[in-house]
């Protein structure tokens, strides 16, 4: 019988409502995502202003109030302060132009309008237009002939949309490319491409504007590619037991969109472009008897995925998944007991369809206590004569999880809160490799350069990168913060009369401007800390939160290559900018076919002052993926992440007095005492 992991004691939970003022579930928090009724109001307001016109919605999201306004609202002495005006940012396509509107939901009016020409890129692709575009080849005679020429059954062909990028064109049209796949005998369609065909569709006119059939390559075979459990045949792999969890109490409380757990409190939001948003994360300090601010706003700002095949059929595959396809729009419904454990609580999310009506995504994200068998802290004391002292505390954490499926890849996004004060961000990459169909079945047959790994007959898994850039508006015990590089410097040991020749010590450097804070990790050892320079511990150290990177990867493309110009925000692993409400999407406002003129790199080049300011930390997780056969036909999850960890934020360890509730179940089998 399995023993259950102990659960964190709820002793701190009793203090949650004493020292912080929050709105009740019936009162709207100013950072709450738009509700279904608000989406409908926005749709009606816009359509009233543009009657009988063929418009399409491409983004509808909360136009969040200025940060100072939110903080002022929250500081009101009343238990339920009056709600702030609710506004929505709306991006439309109308008459082949992009419009941005600010809609005041409270007054049922449009308060601002901005028109963008097509030189600045195009807005988020919506699902409806992509679906229509993907069906156009099936009524197109040249495509029908191409499929017939390959001896394929048209009813088994499935097509999907791919953004086209930008490669120096002076003028562009809003186009998308179509790739097609063969699903006969296997639903694992991305590993069975119909290679050699290029289809381009004008999305404004929804018609095919380019068609080329260059060559015929064999469609990779279906055998061994099916991934559905119901279709598997013996011999089977190992049987795995699901992880045991505490039953009953979920361990946290949900009040509207506000989560209370252990010594943490934070707000949850959702956006069609970025997915889950964590806001106003604060941690309770037992010695100060108050909640202290840590993170005002955090989310995945952009995901850049360039493939490394420069040939005619592949060169354009350089995707910006948040700005082109929408991390929130691509969120999938989570499956209980597999995506999330039995003790998880699920929440729904909403976004606007092409006509502005709300689309519900059930079980869009889950919240759960994680009992992973990890150790929060321990020590065994063996030095004291005649006594052995062992103290151990089991680690329990709280996880907010969502999954976005964009084409062949599934991205698992976790925000993990620890009682120690740390926030850990992790991304898991899984799903299906994107395959290029070739004539080869063995690597000895390959005579020219290929751009990936031969993982099966006729199947090259193409090399590619994943770069996830996080927007992290840290407020370390307040808005006035600075960015400090604590450099590890080797020094010669002189004047100490010992045999030691060297040691290292810390030389601190405070970034004055944005250019000072651009960092490529691993070039010079340093701790990177966001500090509050005006608030210090009793010992005199400034309150701080340290960035602990995970595995580091940076772009390998030339800086003047067009995809890298657009993805210049990946040039550095770390950036720091002054807070600006409009600077939240690292790839720019309108990313589809953008030209790199409105990115984090461009904003940061202004070299604004960041010392003793309200600042935003940007961090990029990178993966260089050279696929291998174990990634085929279904890729085991590859994970990476980073952590924000308190550094002189508390007077002492915040988990010294943590208690755990003993398990009610039998203890595990242990070695009998002699």
C-alpha positions in Angstrom: 0.0 0.0 0.0 1.4 3.4 -0.9 1.9 6.1 1.7 0.3 9.5 1.1 2.5 12.6 1.0 1.9 14.9 4.0 0.0 18.1 3.2 1.1 21.5 4.3 -0.6 22.6 7.5 -3.3 25.3 7.0 -2.1 27.3 10.0 -1.2 30.3 7.8 -4.5 30.2 6.0 -6.3 31.7 9.0 -4.3 34.9 8.6 -5.2 35.4 4.9 -8.1 37.7 5.3 -6.7 39.8 8.1 -4.0 41.7 6.5 -5.1 42.2 2.9 -8.2 43.7 1.3 -9.8 41.8 -1.5 -13.0 42.0 -3.5 -15.7 39.4 -3.0 -16.6 37.0 -5.7 -19.5 39.2 -6.7 -17.2 42.2 -7.1 -15.2 42.4 -10.2 -11.4 42.6 -9.8 -10.0 45.1 -12.2 -7.7 42.5 -13.7 -10.4 39.8 -14.1 -10.5 38.5 -17.7 -13.5 39.6 -19.8 -16.7 37.6 -19.0 -19.0 36.1 -21.6 -21.5 38.9 -21.2 -18.7 41.5 -21.6 -17.7 39.9 -24.9 -21.2 40.1 -26.1 -21.4 43.8 -25.0 -18.2 44.5 -26.9 -19.5 42.8 -30.0 -22.7 44.8 -29.9 -20.9 48.1 -29.4 -18.5 47.5 -32.3 -21.2 46.2 -34.7 -23.4 49.2 -33.8 -20.5 51.5 -34.8 -19.8 49.6 -38.0 -23.2 48.4 -39.2 -23.6 46.2 -42.3 -19.8 46.0 -42.7 -17.8 42.9 -43.2 -15.5 43.0 -40.2 -13.7 40.3 -38.4 -12.5 40.2 -34.8 -8.9 39.1 -34.3 -8.3 40.1 -30.6 -10.6 41.0 -27.8 -9.1 41.3 -24.4 -9.0 43.3 -21.2 -7.6 46.7 -21.6 -6.1 46.6 -18.1 -6.1 49.8 -16.1 -2.9 51.6 -15.4 -0.9 49.9 -12.7 -1.1 52.9 -10.4 -4.9 52.9 -10.7 -5.1 49.2 -9.8 -2.9 49.6 -6.8 -4.9 52.7 -5.6 -8.1 50.7 -6.0 -6.7 47.9 -4.0 -5.6 50.1 -1.2 -9.1 51.5 -0.5 -10.1 51.0 3.1 -13.5 49.6 2.3 -13.9 45.9 2.1 -15.5 46.1 -1.4 -14.2 49.2 -3.2 -16.3 50.4 -6.1 -15.4 48.7 -9.4 -13.1 50.4 -11.9 -14.4 51.1 -15.4 -14.1 48.0 -17.6 -12.5 48.5 -21.0 -11.6 46.1 -23.8 -8.8 46.3 -26.4 -10.3 45.1 -29.8 -8.4 44.4 -33.0 -10.4 44.2 -36.2 -9.9 43.7 -39.9 -12.1 45.9 -41.9 -11.8 46.7 -45.6 -8.3 45.1 -45.7 -7.0 47.3 -42.9 -6.3 46.7 -39.2 -8.2 48.7 -36.6 -7.5 48.9 -32.9 -10.4 50.1 -30.7 -10.7 50.8 -27.0 -14.2 49.9 -26.0 -15.6 51.2 -22.7 -18.0 48.5 -21.6 -19.4 50.6 -18.8 -20.5 53.4 -21.0 -21.2 51.2 -24.1 -18.9 53.4 -26.2 -15.8 53.4 -28.3 -13.3 55.8 -26.7 -10.4 55.5 -29.2 -9.6 54.2 -32.6 -6.3 53.6 -34.3 -5.8 52.5 -37.9 -2.7 50.6 -39.0 -1.4 50.2 -42.5 -0.1 46.8 -43.6 3.6 47.8 -43.2 3.4 47.1 -39.5 2.3 43.5 -39.7 -1.0 41.8 -39.3 -3.0 40.8 -36.3 -3.6 37.4 -34.7 -5.0 34.7 -37.1 -8.4 33.6 -35.9 -9.5 30.0 -36.0 -12.4 30.5 -38.4 -10.4 32.0 -41.2 -7.8 29.3 -40.9 -10.4 26.6 -41.1 -11.9 28.1 -44.3 -8.4 28.5 -45.8 -7.5 24.9 -45.1 -10.5 23.7 -47.0 -9.9 25.7 -50.2 -7.4 23.2 -51.8 -10.1 20.5 -51.9 -12.1 22.4 -54.5 -9.0 23.5 -56.4 -8.5 21.4 -59.6 -4.6 21.6 -59.7 -4.5 20.3 -56.1 -7.0 17.5 -56.9 -4.8 16.5 -59.8 -1.7 16.5 -57.6 -3.3 14.2 -55.1 -4.5 11.9 -57.8 -0.9 11.9 -59.3 0.4 10.7 -56.0 -2.1 7.9 -55.8 -3.7 9.1 -52.6 -7.3 9.0 -51.5 -8.6 12.6 -51.3 -10.9 11.7 -48.4 -7.8 10.8 -46.3 -6.0 14.1 -46.9 -6.0 16.8 -44.2 -4.6 20.3 -44.6 -3.3 22.8 -42.0 -2.3 26.5 -42.0 1.2 27.9 -41.6 2.2 31.6 -41.3 4.5 32.8 -44.1 6.9 35.1 -42.2 8.5 38.2 -43.7 11.6 38.1 -45.9 12.3 41.7 -46.9 9.3 42.4 -49.1 8.4 46.0 -49.4 4.7 45.3 -49.8 2.8 42.3 -48.4 -0.6 40.8 -48.5 -2.3 39.0 -45.7 -1.5 35.5 -46.8 -1.0 32.1 -45.3 0.5 28.8 -46.6 -1.3 25.5 -46.6 0.5 22.1 -46.0 -1.3 18.9 -46.4 -1.0 15.5 -44.7 -2.2 11.9 -45.1 -4.2 10.3 -42.3 -5.0 6.9 -43.8 -4.4 4.2 -41.2 -3.0 6.7 -38.7 -4.3 10.0 -37.2 -0.6 11.0 -36.6 -0.8 13.2 -39.6 2.1 15.6 -39.0 4.6 12.7 -39.5 3.0 11.9 -42.9 3.3 15.0 -45.1 2.3 15.3 -48.7 5.6 16.9 -49.7 6.3 19.1 -52.7 3.1 21.1 -52.9 2.9 24.8 -52.0 -0.4 26.5 -51.6 -0.8 30.2 -50.6 -4.1 31.7 -49.6 -5.1 35.4 -49.4 -6.9 35.6 -46.1 -8.7 38.9 -46.8 -10.2 37.5 -50.0 -10.1 33.8 -49.0 -8.8 32.5 -52.3 -5.8 30.6 -53.5 -3.2 33.0 -54.9 -0.3 30.7 -55.5 0.0 27.0 -56.3 3.1 25.0 -57.1 3.7 21.3 -57.3 7.5 20.9 -57.5 8.2 17.3 -56.9 6.7 14.0 -55.6 8.2 12.3 -52.4 6.9 9.1 -50.9 4.4 9.7 -48.1 5.9 8.1 -44.9 4.2 4.9 -43.9 1.6 4.8 -41.2 2.9 1.6 -39.5 4.0 2.3 -36.0 2.9 5.9 -35.9 -0.6 5.6 -34.3 -0.6 7.1 -30.8 -4.2 6.5 -29.6 -4.2 4.0 -26.6 -7.2 2.2 -28.0 -5.3 1.4 -31.2 -2.2 0.0 -29.6 -1.4 -3.7 -29.9 0.8 -6.0 -27.8 3.5 -6.1 -26.6 2.7 -3.2 -24.3 5.1 -1.0 -22.3 5.4 -0.9 -18.5 2.2 -0.4 -16.5 2.4 2.8 -14.5 0.4 3.6 -11.4 -1.1 7.1 -11.1 0.5 9.2 -8.4 -1.5 9.1 -5.0 -2.8 12.4 -3.8 -4.6 13.6 -0.7 -8.3 13.2 -1.1 -11.0 15.7 -0.2 -9.6 19.1 0.7 -7.9 20.7 -2.3 -5.5 22.7 0.0 -6.3 26.1 -1.5 -9.2 28.5 -1.7 -10.5 30.2 -4.8 -12.4 33.5 -4.4 -13.5 34.5 -7.9 -10.1 34.6 -9.7 -8.1 35.1 -6.6 -6.2 32.0 -5.2 -5.2 31.7 -1.5 -2.8 28.9 -0.6 -0.5 28.5 2.4 1.5 31.8 2.6 0.7 32.9 -1.0 -2.1 34.9 -2.6 -2.4 35.8 -6.3 -4.8 36.5 -9.1 -5.5 34.5 -12.2 -6.3 35.9 -15.6 -6.6 34.7 -19.2 -5.8 36.2 -22.6 -6.4 34.9 -26.1 -2.9 35.8 -27.0 -0.8 34.9 -24.0 -2.9 32.3 -22.2 -2.8 32.3 -18.4 -1.7 35.5 -16.6 -0.5 35.5 -13.0 -1.1 38.9 -11.2 -0.5 40.5 -7.8 1.3 37.5 -6.3 2.1 38.4 -2.7 3.6 36.3 0.1 2.8 36.5 3.8 5.7 37.4 6.1 5.3 35.9 9.6 7.6 38.4 11.2 6.2 41.5 9.5 2.6 40.2 9.9 1.7 41.3 6.4 1.5 40.3 2.8 4.4 41.5 0.8 4.3 42.1 -3.0 6.4 40.0 -5.3 5.0 39.8 -8.9 2.5 42.3 -10.3 2.0 40.6 -13.6 3.6 37.6 -15.3 2.8 35.7 -18.6 4.4 34.1 -21.6 4.8 37.0 -23.9 6.0 35.3 -27.1 7.1 31.9 -28.4 9.5 31.9 -31.4 10.0 28.6 -33.3 12.3 28.8 -36.3 12.9 25.7 -38.3 16.3 25.1 -39.8 15.5 24.1 -43.4 16.2 26.9 -45.9 14.7 25.1 -48.9 11.8 26.4 -50.9 9.2 24.2 -49.2 10.4 25.0 -45.6 12.3 28.3 -45.3 9.2 30.3 -44.2 8.5 28.1 -41.2 9.6 30.5 -38.5 6.6 30.8 -36.2 5.7 33.3 -33.5 3.1 31.2 -31.8 1.6 33.8 -29.4 1.4 36.7 -31.8 0.4 34.7 -34.9 -1.8 31.8 -33.5 -2.5 32.8 -29.9 -1.4 30.8 -26.9 -4.8 31.4 -25.3 -6.7 30.7 -28.6 -4.7 27.4 -28.8 -5.4 26.4 -25.2 -6.9 22.9 -25.1 -9.3 21.3 -22.5 -7.3 19.4 -19.8 -8.1 15.8 -19.0 -8.7 15.0 -15.3 -6.4 12.4 -13.8 -3.8 12.6 -16.6 -3.2 16.3 -17.4 -3.9 17.2 -13.8 -4.1 15.0 -10.7 -7.3 14.0 -8.8 -7.0 16.9 -6.4 -7.0 19.5 -9.1 -9.7 22.2 -9.6 -10.4 23.2 -13.1 -11.3 26.6 -14.6 -12.9 27.6 -17.9 -11.7 30.4 -20.1 -13.3 32.5 -22.9 -12.1 34.3 -26.0 -13.8 36.0 -28.9 -14.7 34.2 -32.2 -14.3 35.8 -35.5 -17.8 37.4 -35.2 -17.1 38.6 -31.6 -19.2 36.0 -29.8 -17.6 34.3 -26.8 -16.0 30.9 -27.2 -15.9 28.8 -24.1 -12.8 26.6 -23.4 -13.8 24.1 -20.7 -11.1 23.0 -18.3 -8.7 25.5 -19.8 -6.4 25.4 -16.7 -6.1 23.6 -13.5 -4.8 24.4 -10.0 -3.5 21.7 -7.7 -1.3 20.9 -4.7 1.7 18.9 -5.8 2.9 16.2 -3.5 5.9 15.0 -5.4 7.9 13.4 -2.6 10.4 16.2 -2.6 12.1 17.5 0.5 11.5 21.1 1.5 14.4 21.1 3.9 16.2 18.6 6.2 19.2 18.2 8.4 20.7 15.3 10.4 23.0 16.3 13.2 25.7 13.7 14.0 28.2 15.9 15.8 26.6 16.1 19.2 27.9 13.1 21.3 25.4 10.3 22.1 22.5 11.8 20.1 21.3 11.9 16.5 18.9 14.6 15.5 17.0 14.4 12.2 14.5 17.0 11.1 12.7 16.8 7.7 9.9 18.8 6.1 8.2 17.4 3.0 7.7 19.9 0.2 4.2 20.7 -1.0 3.7 23.3 -3.7 0.8 24.8 -5.7 0.7 24.5 -9.5 -1.3 26.4 -12.0 -1.2 24.5 -15.3 -2.4 25.0 -18.9 -1.6 23.3 -22.2 -1.6 25.0 -25.6 -1.5 22.9 -28.8 -0.2 24.7 -31.8 -0.1 22.4 -34.8 2.2 19.5 -34.0 3.5 20.7 -30.6 1.8 20.7 -27.2 3.2 23.2 -24.7 2.7 22.5 -21.0 3.0 25.7 -19.0 3.3 25.5 -15.2 3.5 28.2 -12.6 4.6 26.6 -9.3 4.4 28.5 -6.0 6.6 27.3 -3.1 6.2 28.0 0.6 9.8 29.1 0.6 8.8 32.2 -1.4 10.0 30.9 -4.8 8.0 30.9 -8.0 9.1 28.3 -10.5 8.2 28.6 -14.2 8.4 25.5 -16.3 7.5 24.6 -19.9 7.2 21.1 -21.2 7.5 20.4 -24.9 5.7 17.3 -26.2 3.5 16.3 -29.1 4.6 15.3 -32.6 7.7 16.1 -34.7 7.3 18.0 -37.9 8.5 15.7 -40.7 10.0 16.3 -44.1 9.2 13.5 -46.5 12.3 12.2 -48.4 13.4 9.2 -50.5 15.8 7.9 -47.9 15.3 4.9 -45.6 18.9 4.7 -44.3 21.5 7.4 -43.5 24.1 5.8 -45.8 21.9 6.7 -48.7 22.1 10.4 -47.9 24.6 12.3 -50.2 23.5 15.9 -49.9 22.9 18.0 -46.8 19.7 17.3 -44.9 18.4 19.6 -42.2 17.5 17.1 -39.4 17.5 13.5 -38.4 16.3 10.5 -40.3 14.0 9.0 -37.7 12.1 6.5 -39.8 11.7 5.5 -43.4 11.3 8.5 -45.6 11.1 10.8 -42.6 13.5 13.6 -41.7 12.6 15.3 -38.4 13.8 18.9 -39.1 16.0 20.8 -36.6 14.4 23.7 -34.9 14.4 26.0 -31.9 11.9 27.0 -29.2 12.3 30.4 -27.5 9.7 31.3 -24.8 10.0 34.9 -23.6 8.3 35.6 -20.2 7.1 39.1 -19.2 7.7 39.4 -15.4 6.7 42.7 -13.8 8.3 42.2 -10.4 7.3 44.5 -7.6 9.8 43.5 -4.8 8.0 44.9 -1.8 6.9 47.8 -3.9 7.3 49.3 -7.3 10.7 51.1 -6.8 13.2 48.4 -7.8 16.7 48.1 -9.4 18.5 45.3 -11.3 21.7 44.2 -9.7 24.4 41.9 -11.1 26.3 40.2 -8.3 29.4 39.2 -10.3 31.5 36.3 -9.0 35.1 37.5 -9.2 38.2 35.4 -8.7 40.8 37.1 -6.4 44.3 36.2 -5.3 44.7 35.3 -1.7 47.4 37.6 -0.4 48.2 38.9 3.0 46.3 36.1 4.9 49.3 33.9 5.8 47.7 30.7 4.6 48.6 28.3 1.7 45.5 29.3 -0.2 46.2 31.1 -3.5 42.7 32.2 -4.6 39.1 32.6 -3.7 36.0 34.3 -5.2 33.9 37.1 -3.9 31.0 39.2 -5.0 31.4 42.5 -6.8 27.9 44.1 -7.3 26.9 46.3 -10.2 23.6 48.1 -10.5 22.2 48.5 -14.0 21.6 52.2 -14.7 19.9 51.9 -18.1 18.3 49.2 -20.3 21.5 48.5 -22.3 23.3 47.7 -19.0 20.7 45.0 -18.2 21.0 43.1 -21.5 22.6 39.8 -20.6 23.7 36.7 -22.4 23.9 34.1 -19.7 27.0 31.8 -19.1 29.4 34.4 -20.4 30.3 35.6 -16.9 29.2 34.1 -13.6 26.8 36.3 -11.7 23.6 36.3 -9.6 21.0 38.4 -11.1 18.7 40.1 -8.5 15.8 42.5 -8.6 16.1 44.6 -5.4 14.2 47.2 -3.6 17.0 49.7 -2.8 15.0 51.7 -0.3 13.9 48.7 1.9 16.4 46.6 3.8 16.7 43.8 6.3 17.9 44.4 9.8 21.3 43.4 8.6 21.2 46.1 5.9 20.7 44.0 2.8 18.2 45.3 0.3 15.1 43.1 -0.2 15.5 41.1 -3.4 14.4 38.3 -5.7 17.0 36.4 -7.6 16.6 34.9 -11.1 17.8 31.3 -11.1 18.1 30.3 -14.8 17.7 26.7 -16.1 19.4 25.3 -19.2 20.5 28.2 -21.4 20.2 28.5 -25.2 20.5 31.5 -27.5 19.8 32.0 -31.2 22.3 30.7 -33.7 20.8 32.5 -36.8 22.6 35.4 -38.2 21.4 38.7 -36.8 20.5 40.0 -40.3 18.5 36.9 -41.2 14.9 38.0 -41.6 13.4 35.6 -38.9 16.0 36.8 -36.4 15.3 40.4 -37.2 11.7 39.7 -36.2 12.8 37.6 -33.3 15.5 40.0 -32.0 14.0 39.8 -28.5 15.8 36.4 -28.2 19.3 37.9 -28.7 19.7 38.2 -24.9 18.4 35.8 -22.2 17.7 38.7 -19.9 16.3 42.2 -20.5 15.0 44.9 -18.1 12.7 47.7 -19.2 10.9 50.4 -17.3 7.2 49.6 -16.8 5.0 50.6 -19.7 1.5 49.3 -20.0 1.8 49.1 -23.8 5.0 47.0 -23.8 3.8 43.6 -23.1 4.2 41.6 -26.3 7.9 41.0 -27.0 7.3 40.4 -30.7 5.2 43.5 -31.2 1.5 44.5 -31.4 0.9 42.8 -34.8 3.3 40.0 -35.4 2.1 38.2 -38.5 4.5 39.3 -41.3 6.0 42.0 -38.9 9.4 43.5 -39.7 11.0 43.7 -36.3 10.4 47.4 -35.8 8.1 47.0 -32.7 9.8 44.4 -30.5 11.4 44.2 -27.1 14.8 44.8 -28.8 13.5 48.0 -30.4 12.0 49.3 -27.1 15.1 48.5 -25.1 17.3 50.3 -27.6 16.0 53.6 -26.3 18.2 52.9 -23.3 15.9 54.4 -20.7 16.8 54.7 -17.1 15.9 51.7 -14.9 17.6 52.3 -11.6 15.2 52.9 -8.7 12.2 52.6 -11.2 9.2 50.4 -11.7 10.9 47.8 -13.9 9.9 44.7 -15.9 12.2 41.6 -16.1 12.1 39.6 -19.4 13.5 36.1 -19.5 13.8 33.7 -22.4 13.9 30.0 -22.1 15.6 28.4 -25.1 15.8 24.9 -26.6 17.8 23.8 -29.6 16.1 20.7 -30.8 18.0 18.2 -32.9 15.5 15.4 -33.0 16.3 11.8 -32.3 14.5 8.5 -33.0 13.1 8.4 -29.4 11.2 11.6 -30.2 9.3 9.6 -32.9 6.3 9.0 -33.4 5.3 10.8 -30.1 7.8 12.9 -28.3 8.3 12.4 -24.5 8.0 15.6 -22.7 11.2 17.8 -22.7 11.1 20.3 -19.9 13.0 23.5 -19.0 12.4 26.4 -16.7 13.7 28.9 -14.2 13.0 30.2 -10.7 12.4 33.5 -8.9 13.8 33.0 -5.4 13.8 35.4 -2.5 17.2 36.8 -1.7 17.4 38.8 1.5 13.7 39.3 1.2 13.0 37.7 4.6 14.9 38.1 7.9 15.4 34.3 8.0 14.1 31.2 6.4 10.3 31.5 5.8 9.9 27.7 6.1 11.6 27.2 9.5 8.2 26.9 11.2 6.3 25.1 8.5 4.3 22.1 9.8 3.0 19.2 7.9 -0.1 17.2 8.6 0.8 13.5 9.2 -0.7 11.1 6.8 -3.8 9.2 7.9 -2.6 6.2 5.8 -0.2 3.5 6.8 3.4 4.2 6.7 5.5 2.7 3.9 7.4 -0.5 4.5 10.7 0.4 6.2 13.6 -1.7 7.4 12.8 -3.1 10.8 14.7 -1.8 13.8 17.3 -4.1 15.2 
